[in-house]
Amino acid sequence: MRTIIIRRLEFDAGHRVLGHEGKCRHPHGHRYAVEIEVSAPELDSIGRVIDFSIVKELLGGWIDENLDHAFLVSVEDEPLAEALHSVGSNVYTMMNNPTAENIAALLLLKATDLLRDLMVESVTVYETPNCRAVAR
Ligand SMILES: [Zn+2]
């Protein structure tokens, strides 16, 4: 048997998807929700994978510092990054397009780095209540 815990985190951010055929090519924002699934080889002495608050503190802390109320910009989207910098906005530059898929992959890497003793099973990013991407 393997027990998994799931911690939900939320943040607000703007983005635009370069090359998108429709409305998502325009700058806009989302209330993103993140669900991180974590397991451990065995439960600790009081029966936990890890305290939920530690996941919030580590991954939630990184999100608060880097993504919350920031604009997520592809490294290839220099005009937008420059415009945002010129008005003093928070910008988080991604190596690829800021899609839910790529944000999930980014957060999976960060979570794996921040929660070293644990197994990060997946990170799900909800761009809207109906649309989500999962990185495993
Ligand atoms: Zn969007």
Backbone and ligand atoms as CSV (ligand in chain L), in Angstrom:
chain,resi,resn,atom,element,x,y,z
A,1,MET,N,N,0.841,-1.195,0.000
A,1,MET,CA,C,0.000,0.000,0.000
A,1,MET,C,C,0.878,1.248,0.000
A,2,ARG,N,N,0.419,2.225,-0.722
A,2,ARG,CA,C,1.133,3.492,-0.747
A,2,ARG,C,C,0.129,4.601,-0.493
A,3,THR,N,N,0.460,5.455,0.427
A,3,THR,CA,C,-0.440,6.564,0.753
A,3,THR,C,C,0.108,7.855,0.155
A,4,ILE,N,N,-0.788,8.575,-0.461
A,4,ILE,CA,C,-0.432,9.848,-1.092
A,4,ILE,C,C,-1.200,10.960,-0.396
A,5,ILE,N,N,-0.531,12.067,-0.158
A,5,ILE,CA,C,-1.266,13.252,0.304
A,5,ILE,C,C,-1.318,14.262,-0.835
A,6,ILE,N,N,-2.345,15.066,-0.803
A,6,ILE,CA,C,-2.526,16.092,-1.836
A,6,ILE,C,C,-2.745,17.430,-1.151
A,7,ARG,N,N,-1.878,18.372,-1.474
A,7,ARG,CA,C,-2.031,19.734,-0.928
A,7,ARG,C,C,-2.423,20.654,-2.064
A,8,ARG,N,N,-3.445,21.448,-1.821
A,8,ARG,CA,C,-3.899,22.418,-2.821
A,8,ARG,C,C,-3.351,23.797,-2.468
A,9,LEU,N,N,-2.880,24.500,-3.476
A,9,LEU,CA,C,-2.357,25.850,-3.303
A,9,LEU,C,C,-2.962,26.702,-4.412
A,10,GLU,N,N,-3.087,27.988,-4.193
A,10,GLU,CA,C,-3.651,28.851,-5.234
A,10,GLU,C,C,-2.804,30.111,-5.385
A,11,PHE,N,N,-2.811,30.638,-6.580
A,11,PHE,CA,C,-2.135,31.921,-6.805
A,11,PHE,C,C,-2.775,32.630,-7.990
A,12,ASP,N,N,-2.547,33.941,-8.047
A,12,ASP,CA,C,-3.050,34.758,-9.148
A,12,ASP,C,C,-1.878,35.172,-10.015
A,13,ALA,N,N,-2.040,35.056,-11.329
A,13,ALA,CA,C,-0.952,35.459,-12.230
A,13,ALA,C,C,-1.526,35.776,-13.605
A,14,GLY,N,N,-0.740,36.546,-14.344
A,14,GLY,CA,C,-1.086,36.836,-15.728
A,14,GLY,C,C,-0.200,36.025,-16.658
A,15,HIS,N,N,-0.655,35.862,-17.873
A,15,HIS,CA,C,0.184,35.226,-18.897
A,15,HIS,C,C,-0.413,35.514,-20.264
A,16,ARG,N,N,0.337,35.176,-21.281
A,16,ARG,CA,C,-0.233,35.045,-22.618
A,16,ARG,C,C,0.521,33.905,-23.292
A,17,VAL,N,N,-0.170,33.232,-24.215
A,17,VAL,CA,C,0.411,32.057,-24.862
A,17,VAL,C,C,0.821,32.458,-26.272
A,18,LEU,N,N,2.130,32.552,-26.474
A,18,LEU,CA,C,2.670,32.928,-27.792
A,18,LEU,C,C,2.246,31.908,-28.830
A,19,GLY,N,N,1.770,32.384,-29.968
A,19,GLY,CA,C,1.400,31.479,-31.053
A,19,GLY,C,C,0.009,30.899,-30.919
A,20,HIS,N,N,-0.700,31.224,-29.840
A,20,HIS,CA,C,-2.050,30.689,-29.665
A,20,HIS,C,C,-2.971,31.215,-30.769
A,21,GLU,N,N,-3.872,30.346,-31.231
A,21,GLU,CA,C,-4.747,30.703,-32.346
A,21,GLU,C,C,-5.919,31.588,-31.914
A,22,GLY,N,N,-6.214,31.569,-30.629
A,22,GLY,CA,C,-7.422,32.259,-30.169
A,22,GLY,C,C,-7.122,33.320,-29.122
A,23,LYS,N,N,-8.050,33.475,-28.188
A,23,LYS,CA,C,-7.996,34.563,-27.216
A,23,LYS,C,C,-6.774,34.520,-26.305
A,24,CYS,N,N,-6.196,33.352,-26.120
A,24,CYS,CA,C,-5.090,33.213,-25.158
A,24,CYS,C,C,-3.796,33.861,-25.630
A,25,ARG,N,N,-3.767,34.380,-26.873
A,25,ARG,CA,C,-2.580,35.127,-27.299
A,25,ARG,C,C,-2.550,36.527,-26.677
A,26,HIS,N,N,-3.680,36.951,-26.118
A,26,HIS,CA,C,-3.743,38.265,-25.474
A,26,HIS,C,C,-3.362,38.138,-23.996
A,27,PRO,N,N,-2.689,39.163,-23.458
A,27,PRO,CA,C,-2.393,39.126,-22.021
A,27,PRO,C,C,-3.693,39.050,-21.211
A,28,HIS,N,N,-3.731,38.143,-20.262
A,28,HIS,CA,C,-4.897,37.979,-19.394
A,28,HIS,C,C,-4.445,37.255,-18.136
A,29,GLY,N,N,-5.339,37.065,-17.200
A,29,GLY,CA,C,-4.932,36.463,-15.932
A,29,GLY,C,C,-5.811,35.308,-15.511
A,30,HIS,N,N,-5.315,34.548,-14.529
A,30,HIS,CA,C,-6.048,33.414,-13.968
A,30,HIS,C,C,-5.863,33.370,-12.455
A,31,ARG,N,N,-6.855,32.781,-11.789
A,31,ARG,CA,C,-6.670,32.306,-10.419
A,31,ARG,C,C,-6.257,30.847,-10.576
A,32,TYR,N,N,-4.950,30.593,-10.564
A,32,TYR,CA,C,-4.458,29.229,-10.745
A,32,TYR,C,C,-4.634,28.439,-9.443
A,33,ALA,N,N,-4.944,27.164,-9.597
A,33,ALA,CA,C,-4.936,26.245,-8.452
A,33,ALA,C,C,-3.939,25.141,-8.764
A,34,VAL,N,N,-3.188,24.761,-7.753
A,34,VAL,CA,C,-2.155,23.735,-7.893
A,34,VAL,C,C,-2.477,22.619,-6.907
A,35,GLU,N,N,-2.405,21.384,-7.371
A,35,GLU,CA,C,-2.508,20.251,-6.448
A,35,GLU,C,C,-1.233,19.444,-6.570
A,36,ILE,N,N,-0.536,19.313,-5.467
A,36,ILE,CA,C,0.709,18.542,-5.459
A,36,ILE,C,C,0.469,17.242,-4.691
A,37,GLU,N,N,0.817,16.133,-5.328
A,37,GLU,CA,C,0.663,14.795,-4.721
A,37,GLU,C,C,2.029,14.305,-4.273
A,38,VAL,N,N,2.106,13.937,-2.997
A,38,VAL,CA,C,3.385,13.540,-2.399
A,38,VAL,C,C,3.214,12.215,-1.663
A,39,SER,N,N,4.220,11.343,-1.793
A,39,SER,CA,C,4.220,10.104,-1.002
A,39,SER,C,C,5.584,9.932,-0.351
A,40,ALA,N,N,5.655,9.005,0.584
A,40,ALA,CA,C,6.911,8.693,1.263
A,40,ALA,C,C,7.016,7.176,1.364
A,41,PRO,N,N,8.242,6.640,1.511
A,41,PRO,CA,C,8.399,5.180,1.628
A,41,PRO,C,C,7.586,4.629,2.808
A,42,GLU,N,N,7.526,5.380,3.897
A,42,GLU,CA,C,6.681,4.977,5.024
A,42,GLU,C,C,6.204,6.215,5.773
A,43,LEU,N,N,5.134,6.027,6.520
A,43,LEU,CA,C,4.585,7.160,7.271
A,43,LEU,C,C,5.496,7.463,8.461
A,44,ASP,N,N,5.464,8.700,8.938
A,44,ASP,CA,C,6.289,9.049,10.098
A,44,ASP,C,C,5.664,8.487,11.371
A,45,SER,N,N,6.300,8.766,12.511
A,45,SER,CA,C,5.902,8.115,13.769
A,45,SER,C,C,4.485,8.476,14.193
A,46,ILE,N,N,3.948,9.583,13.675
A,46,ILE,CA,C,2.566,9.901,14.038
A,46,ILE,C,C,1.593,9.674,12.885
A,47,GLY,N,N,2.066,9.005,11.832
A,47,GLY,CA,C,1.152,8.556,10.784
A,47,GLY,C,C,0.956,9.500,9.614
A,48,ARG,N,N,1.979,10.287,9.290
A,48,ARG,CA,C,1.861,11.229,8.170
A,48,ARG,C,C,2.909,10.937,7.097
A,49,VAL,N,N,2.548,11.269,5.843
A,49,VAL,CA,C,3.559,11.337,4.779
A,49,VAL,C,C,4.483,12.515,5.107
A,50,ILE,N,N,3.881,13.658,5.322
A,50,ILE,CA,C,4.565,14.883,5.762
A,50,ILE,C,C,3.457,15.801,6.244
A,51,ASP,N,N,3.781,16.700,7.139
A,51,ASP,CA,C,2.751,17.634,7.572
A,51,ASP,C,C,2.358,18.527,6.390
A,52,PHE,N,N,1.043,18.675,6.189
A,52,PHE,CA,C,0.564,19.498,5.063
A,52,PHE,C,C,1.179,20.898,5.094
A,53,SER,N,N,1.404,21.404,6.312
A,53,SER,CA,C,1.906,22.783,6.425
A,53,SER,C,C,3.317,22.929,5.851
A,54,ILE,N,N,4.086,21.852,5.856
A,54,ILE,CA,C,5.447,21.934,5.310
A,54,ILE,C,C,5.403,22.052,3.789
A,55,VAL,N,N,4.464,21.341,3.165
A,55,VAL,CA,C,4.297,21.463,1.712
A,55,VAL,C,C,3.894,22.895,1.379
A,56,LYS,N,N,2.966,23.429,2.170
A,56,LYS,CA,C,2.523,24.807,1.930
A,56,LYS,C,C,3.684,25.783,2.103
A,57,GLU,N,N,4.438,25.582,3.170
A,57,GLU,CA,C,5.553,26.488,3.466
A,57,GLU,C,C,6.603,26.451,2.351
A,58,LEU,N,N,6.961,25.257,1.891
A,58,LEU,CA,C,8.050,25.143,0.910
A,58,LEU,C,C,7.584,25.475,-0.506
A,59,LEU,N,N,6.648,24.698,-1.041
A,59,LEU,CA,C,6.227,24.971,-2.425
A,59,LEU,C,C,5.366,26.234,-2.485
A,60,GLY,N,N,4.456,26.374,-1.496
A,60,GLY,CA,C,3.618,27.576,-1.461
A,60,GLY,C,C,4.464,28.829,-1.290
A,61,GLY,N,N,5.525,28.722,-0.498
A,61,GLY,CA,C,6.426,29.858,-0.294
A,61,GLY,C,C,7.126,30.243,-1.588
A,62,TRP,N,N,7.565,29.224,-2.333
A,62,TRP,CA,C,8.235,29.508,-3.611
A,62,TRP,C,C,7.250,30.158,-4.581
A,63,ILE,N,N,6.026,29.637,-4.618
A,63,ILE,CA,C,5.006,30.201,-5.511
A,63,ILE,C,C,4.712,31.654,-5.123
A,64,ASP,N,N,4.541,31.897,-3.823
A,64,ASP,CA,C,4.245,33.266,-3.370
A,64,ASP,C,C,5.348,34.234,-3.778
A,65,GLU,N,N,6.574,33.790,-3.653
A,65,GLU,CA,C,7.703,34.663,-3.954
A,65,GLU,C,C,7.903,34.892,-5.452
A,66,ASN,N,N,7.589,33.886,-6.257
A,66,ASN,CA,C,7.953,33.944,-7.675
A,66,ASN,C,C,6.781,34.116,-8.635
A,67,LEU,N,N,5.641,33.503,-8.341
A,67,LEU,CA,C,4.556,33.478,-9.330
A,67,LEU,C,C,3.337,34.310,-8.934
A,68,ASP,N,N,3.076,34.430,-7.638
A,68,ASP,CA,C,1.838,35.093,-7.224
A,68,ASP,C,C,1.875,36.583,-7.581
A,69,HIS,N,N,0.808,37.050,-8.222
A,69,HIS,CA,C,0.725,38.440,-8.686
A,69,HIS,C,C,1.910,38.831,-9.562
A,70,ALA,N,N,2.386,37.878,-10.323
A,70,ALA,CA,C,3.424,38.133,-11.331
A,70,ALA,C,C,2.819,37.868,-12.701
A,71,PHE,N,N,3.549,38.287,-13.725
A,71,PHE,CA,C,3.160,37.967,-15.092
A,71,PHE,C,C,4.123,36.903,-15.588
A,72,LEU,N,N,3.606,35.763,-16.030
A,72,LEU,CA,C,4.440,34.652,-16.491
A,72,LEU,C,C,4.686,34.855,-17.977
A,73,VAL,N,N,5.951,35.006,-18.324
A,73,VAL,CA,C,6.308,35.397,-19.684
A,73,VAL,C,C,7.310,34.402,-20.252
A,74,SER,N,N,7.085,33.989,-21.493
A,74,SER,CA,C,8.074,33.161,-22.184
A,74,SER,C,C,9.337,33.963,-22.427
A,75,VAL,N,N,10.477,33.300,-22.351
A,75,VAL,CA,C,11.755,33.959,-22.629
A,75,VAL,C,C,11.766,34.531,-24.045
A,76,GLU,N,N,10.920,34.007,-24.909
A,76,GLU,CA,C,10.853,34.497,-26.294
A,76,GLU,C,C,9.927,35.704,-26.461
A,77,ASP,N,N,9.270,36.090,-25.390
A,77,ASP,CA,C,8.290,37.185,-25.457
A,77,ASP,C,C,8.903,38.476,-24.915
A,78,GLU,N,N,10.012,38.894,-25.508
A,78,GLU,CA,C,10.744,40.058,-24.994
A,78,GLU,C,C,9.935,41.353,-24.983
A,79,PRO,N,N,9.148,41.652,-26.043
A,79,PRO,CA,C,8.393,42.925,-26.006
A,79,PRO,C,C,7.467,43.014,-24.794
A,80,LEU,N,N,6.807,41.919,-24.479
A,80,LEU,CA,C,5.904,41.935,-23.323
A,80,LEU,C,C,6.696,42.078,-22.031
A,81,ALA,N,N,7.784,41.334,-21.904
A,81,ALA,CA,C,8.609,41.420,-20.686
A,81,ALA,C,C,9.111,42.849,-20.489
A,82,GLU,N,N,9.565,43.474,-21.564
A,82,GLU,CA,C,10.067,44.848,-21.457
A,82,GLU,C,C,8.966,45.812,-21.044
A,83,ALA,N,N,7.792,45.662,-21.657
A,83,ALA,CA,C,6.671,46.549,-21.315
A,83,ALA,C,C,6.297,46.395,-19.840
A,84,LEU,N,N,6.270,45.163,-19.352
A,84,LEU,CA,C,5.909,44.927,-17.948
A,84,LEU,C,C,6.971,45.482,-17.006
A,85,HIS,N,N,8.229,45.264,-17.340
A,85,HIS,CA,C,9.316,45.813,-16.519
A,85,HIS,C,C,9.230,47.334,-16.464
A,86,SER,N,N,8.864,47.952,-17.594
A,86,SER,CA,C,8.849,49.417,-17.646
A,86,SER,C,C,7.785,50.020,-16.735
A,87,VAL,N,N,6.769,49.253,-16.384
A,87,VAL,CA,C,5.755,49.774,-15.453
A,87,VAL,C,C,5.908,49.146,-14.066
A,88,GLY,N,N,7.038,48.497,-13.844
A,88,GLY,CA,C,7.345,47.989,-12.507
A,88,GLY,C,C,6.614,46.722,-12.111
A,89,SER,N,N,6.116,45.975,-13.100
A,89,SER,CA,C,5.391,44.736,-12.773
A,89,SER,C,C,6.343,43.602,-12.421
A,90,ASN,N,N,5.827,42.681,-11.615
A,90,ASN,CA,C,6.563,41.442,-11.348
A,90,ASN,C,C,6.481,40.564,-12.580
A,91,VAL,N,N,7.632,40.096,-13.032
A,91,VAL,CA,C,7.680,39.218,-14.202
A,91,VAL,C,C,8.405,37.943,-13.811
A,92,TYR,N,N,7.829,36.801,-14.169
A,92,TYR,CA,C,8.549,35.541,-14.011
A,92,TYR,C,C,8.785,34.998,-15.422
A,93,THR,N,N,10.060,34.888,-15.793
A,93,THR,CA,C,10.408,34.448,-17.136
A,93,THR,C,C,10.526,32.928,-17.172
A,94,MET,N,N,9.773,32.329,-18.083
A,94,MET,CA,C,9.827,30.871,-18.258
A,94,MET,C,C,10.635,30.533,-19.504
A,95,MET,N,N,11.245,29.363,-19.488
A,95,MET,CA,C,12.052,28.933,-20.631
A,95,MET,C,C,11.166,28.538,-21.815
A,96,ASN,N,N,9.867,28.447,-21.571
A,96,ASN,CA,C,8.938,28.052,-22.624
A,96,ASN,C,C,7.622,28.806,-22.413
A,97,ASN,N,N,6.633,28.518,-23.247
A,97,ASN,CA,C,5.352,29.213,-23.168
A,97,ASN,C,C,4.681,28.951,-21.814
A,98,PRO,N,N,4.086,29.963,-21.212
A,98,PRO,CA,C,3.461,29.773,-19.895
A,98,PRO,C,C,2.084,29.109,-19.980
A,99,THR,N,N,2.052,27.922,-20.528
A,99,THR,CA,C,0.819,27.128,-20.559
A,99,THR,C,C,0.664,26.386,-19.226
A,100,ALA,N,N,-0.535,25.884,-18.970
A,100,ALA,CA,C,-0.754,25.087,-17.757
A,100,ALA,C,C,0.193,23.885,-17.744
A,101,GLU,N,N,0.418,23.291,-18.923
A,101,GLU,CA,C,1.308,22.135,-19.010
A,101,GLU,C,C,2.724,22.487,-18.563
A,102,ASN,N,N,3.231,23.611,-19.068
A,102,ASN,CA,C,4.604,24.003,-18.735
A,102,ASN,C,C,4.728,24.501,-17.302
A,103,ILE,N,N,3.675,25.133,-16.787
A,103,ILE,CA,C,3.701,25.569,-15.384
A,103,ILE,C,C,3.700,24.339,-14.468
A,104,ALA,N,N,2.917,23.322,-14.833
A,104,ALA,CA,C,2.891,22.082,-14.037
A,104,ALA,C,C,4.275,21.424,-14.035
A,105,ALA,N,N,4.919,21.382,-15.201
A,105,ALA,CA,C,6.263,20.778,-15.281
A,105,ALA,C,C,7.267,21.576,-14.447
A,106,LEU,N,N,7.184,22.910,-14.513
A,106,LEU,CA,C,8.059,23.765,-13.705
A,106,LEU,C,C,7.862,23.482,-12.213
A,107,LEU,N,N,6.603,23.397,-11.794
A,107,LEU,CA,C,6.329,23.186,-10.370
A,107,LEU,C,C,6.699,21.777,-9.928
A,108,LEU,N,N,6.603,20.807,-10.822
A,108,LEU,CA,C,7.056,19.448,-10.479
A,108,LEU,C,C,8.562,19.459,-10.188
A,109,LEU,N,N,9.328,20.143,-11.018
A,109,LEU,CA,C,10.780,20.238,-10.790
A,109,LEU,C,C,11.079,20.962,-9.481
A,110,LYS,N,N,10.395,22.087,-9.250
A,110,LYS,CA,C,10.628,22.852,-8.018
A,110,LYS,C,C,10.261,22.017,-6.801
A,111,ALA,N,N,9.119,21.346,-6.862
A,111,ALA,CA,C,8.661,20.556,-5.715
A,111,ALA,C,C,9.626,19.403,-5.436
A,112,THR,N,N,10.129,18.774,-6.488
A,112,THR,CA,C,11.081,17.671,-6.314
A,112,THR,C,C,12.351,18.186,-5.633
A,113,ASP,N,N,12.757,19.388,-5.994
A,113,ASP,CA,C,13.941,19.995,-5.400
A,113,ASP,C,C,13.694,20.396,-3.939
A,114,LEU,N,N,12.506,20.932,-3.655
A,114,LEU,CA,C,12.225,21.458,-2.313
A,114,LEU,C,C,11.854,20.366,-1.309
A,115,LEU,N,N,11.298,19.253,-1.784
A,115,LEU,CA,C,10.818,18.176,-0.893
A,115,LEU,C,C,11.687,16.936,-1.113
A,116,ARG,N,N,12.955,17.074,-0.858
A,116,ARG,CA,C,13.937,16.071,-1.274
A,116,ARG,C,C,13.722,14.671,-0.719
A,117,ASP,N,N,13.238,14.561,0.531
A,117,ASP,CA,C,13.123,13.227,1.140
A,117,ASP,C,C,11.846,12.513,0.723
A,118,LEU,N,N,11.033,13.165,-0.081
A,118,LEU,CA,C,9.727,12.618,-0.438
A,118,LEU,C,C,9.659,12.337,-1.929
A,119,MET,N,N,8.621,11.591,-2.315
A,119,MET,CA,C,8.385,11.322,-3.724
A,119,MET,C,C,7.266,12.266,-4.175
A,120,VAL,N,N,7.590,13.156,-5.102
A,120,VAL,CA,C,6.552,14.027,-5.663
A,120,VAL,C,C,5.926,13.267,-6.830
A,121,GLU,N,N,4.700,12.807,-6.628
A,121,GLU,CA,C,4.030,11.939,-7.607
A,121,GLU,C,C,3.545,12.739,-8.817
A,122,SER,N,N,2.988,13.894,-8.542
A,122,SER,CA,C,2.468,14.703,-9.648
A,122,SER,C,C,2.187,16.122,-9.172
A,123,VAL,N,N,2.117,17.002,-10.140
A,123,VAL,CA,C,1.635,18.363,-9.892
A,123,VAL,C,C,0.562,18.646,-10.937
A,124,THR,N,N,-0.601,19.053,-10.460
A,124,THR,CA,C,-1.713,19.422,-11.340
A,124,THR,C,C,-1.897,20.936,-11.263
A,125,VAL,N,N,-2.012,21.553,-12.411
A,125,VAL,CA,C,-2.280,23.000,-12.452
A,125,VAL,C,C,-3.617,23.218,-13.131
A,126,TYR,N,N,-4.532,23.835,-12.384
A,126,TYR,CA,C,-5.834,24.226,-12.935
A,126,TYR,C,C,-5.714,25.657,-13.430
A,127,GLU,N,N,-5.938,25.828,-14.737
A,127,GLU,CA,C,-5.943,27.181,-15.281
A,127,GLU,C,C,-7.328,27.796,-15.084
A,128,THR,N,N,-8.328,26.961,-15.172
A,128,THR,CA,C,-9.704,27.334,-14.844
A,128,THR,C,C,-10.281,26.127,-14.097
A,129,PRO,N,N,-11.471,26.274,-13.496
A,129,PRO,CA,C,-12.040,25.098,-12.810
A,129,PRO,C,C,-12.217,23.903,-13.741
A,130,ASN,N,N,-12.323,24.122,-15.039
A,130,ASN,CA,C,-12.582,23.019,-15.975
A,130,ASN,C,C,-11.360,22.553,-16.756
A,131,CYS,N,N,-10.249,23.262,-16.651
A,131,CYS,CA,C,-9.077,22.940,-17.489
A,131,CYS,C,C,-7.844,22.798,-16.613
A,132,ARG,N,N,-7.220,21.628,-16.683
A,132,ARG,CA,C,-6.030,21.385,-15.868
A,132,ARG,C,C,-5.024,20.572,-16.643
A,133,ALA,N,N,-3.762,20.699,-16.227
A,133,ALA,CA,C,-2.678,19.895,-16.797
A,133,ALA,C,C,-1.976,19.184,-15.653
A,134,VAL,N,N,-1.525,17.972,-15.911
A,134,VAL,CA,C,-0.857,17.162,-14.886
A,134,VAL,C,C,0.543,16.823,-15.361
A,135,ALA,N,N,1.532,17.085,-14.519
A,135,ALA,CA,C,2.918,16.667,-14.791
A,135,ALA,C,C,3.281,15.565,-13.816
A,136,ARG,N,N,3.814,14.461,-14.349
A,136,ARG,CA,C,4.213,13.330,-13.493
A,136,ARG,C,C,5.666,13.004,-13.706
L,1,ZN,ZN,ZN,-4.801,31.795,-19.922
